Amino acid sequence: MEYTPFVRKPFVVEAIEITSENLNEIAEMVGTIRTTVDDKVYIQVDRRLIPNVDRVFPGFWLTRMGKNIRCYSAKVFKDQFTEVTDDIKSWVDFINLDETPEVEEASQDIQLL
């Protein structure tokens, strides 16, 4: 039996850091404002909308891709996502076989190597 290595295809999401200033606005989208016993404000997440977490605190991140919304702790978000730059976008487009001029340029660069 022989395994073949694969790379998981990257995808682009929009993201916003959840802060005390936007907590109420985010709660309207994903759940209900609650307070812990030590008076920390958080969002009790509606699991039908956001299946991957129960509670969201300031410092967490909300991502969306189309209609899909997810929330991540700051640590998980930083481990799994990086801000898009022109170079990163070119590679994402290339890997996903999006035929744009940027991809054609990246493809030519690869052939030169």
SULBELLIN-V943016 format. One record per residue. N is the residue number from 1. RES is the residue in one letter. OMEGA is omega in degrees with one decimal (none if undefined). Layout:
n->N res->RES omega->OMEGA
n->N res->RES omega->OMEGA
//
This chain:
n->1 res->M omega->-177.1
n->2 res->E omega->178.5
n->3 res->Y omega->175.3
n->4 res->T omega->178.8
n->5 res->P omega->177.5
n->6 res->F omega->171.9
n->7 res->V omega->176.6
n->8 res->R omega->-179.0
n->9 res->K omega->176.8
n->10 res->P omega->176.4
n->11 res->F omega->-177.3
n->12 res->V omega->175.3
n->13 res->V omega->169.0
n->14 res->E omega->-177.1
n->15 res->A omega->174.7
n->16 res->I omega->176.2
n->17 res->E omega->178.9
n->18 res->I omega->-178.0
n->19 res->T omega->176.2
n->20 res->S omega->179.9
n->21 res->E omega->-177.6
n->22 res->N omega->-176.7
n->23 res->L omega->-179.8
n->24 res->N omega->179.3
n->25 res->E omega->177.7
n->26 res->I omega->-179.7
n->27 res->A omega->177.9
n->28 res->E omega->-178.8
n->29 res->M omega->-167.1
n->30 res->V omega->-178.0
n->31 res->G omega->-173.4
n->32 res->T omega->177.1
n->33 res->I omega->177.3
n->34 res->R omega->177.5
n->35 res->T omega->177.3
n->36 res->T omega->179.3
n->37 res->V omega->176.7
n->38 res->D omega->172.0
n->39 res->D omega->172.0
n->40 res->K omega->-178.5
n->41 res->V omega->178.4
n->42 res->Y omega->175.9
n->43 res->I omega->169.9
n->44 res->Q omega->-171.2
n->45 res->V omega->171.6
n->46 res->D omega->-174.5
n->47 res->R omega->175.0
n->48 res->R omega->179.8
n->49 res->L omega->-177.2
n->50 res->I omega->-173.7
n->51 res->P omega->-171.2
n->52 res->N omega->177.7
n->53 res->V omega->176.9
n->54 res->D omega->-176.0
n->55 res->R omega->179.3
n->56 res->V omega->-179.6
n->57 res->F omega->171.0
n->58 res->P omega->-175.6
n->59 res->G omega->174.0
n->60 res->F omega->178.2
n->61 res->W omega->173.7
n->62 res->L omega->176.0
n->63 res->T omega->172.9
n->64 res->R omega->175.2
n->65 res->M omega->-172.1
n->66 res->G omega->178.9
n->67 res->K omega->-179.0
n->68 res->N omega->178.8
n->69 res->I omega->176.9
n->70 res->R omega->175.6
n->71 res->C omega->-177.0
n->72 res->Y omega->170.5
n->73 res->S omega->-179.7
n->74 res->A omega->-178.6
n->75 res->K omega->-179.4
n->76 res->V omega->179.5
n->77 res->F omega->-179.0
n->78 res->K omega->178.1
n->79 res->D omega->-171.2
n->80 res->Q omega->-175.8
n->81 res->F omega->172.5
n->82 res->T omega->-178.0
n->83 res->E omega->-177.8
n->84 res->V omega->170.8
n->85 res->T omega->177.9
n->86 res->D omega->179.2
n->87 res->D omega->-179.8
n->88 res->I omega->179.4
n->89 res->K omega->178.9
n->90 res->S omega->-179.6
n->91 res->W omega->177.1
n->92 res->V omega->178.4
n->93 res->D omega->-179.6
n->94 res->F omega->-178.2
n->95 res->I omega->179.8
n->96 res->N omega->177.4
n->97 res->L omega->175.7
n->98 res->D omega->-176.0
n->99 res->E omega->175.9
n->100 res->T omega->177.9
n->101 res->P omega->179.5
n->102 res->E omega->-179.1
n->103 res->V omega->179.0
n->104 res->E omega->177.6
n->105 res->E omega->179.2
n->106 res->A omega->-179.9
n->107 res->S omega->178.5
n->108 res->Q omega->178.2
n->109 res->D omega->-179.6
n->110 res->I omega->-178.7
n->111 res->Q omega->179.6
n->112 res->L omega->-178.4
n->113 res->L omega->none
//
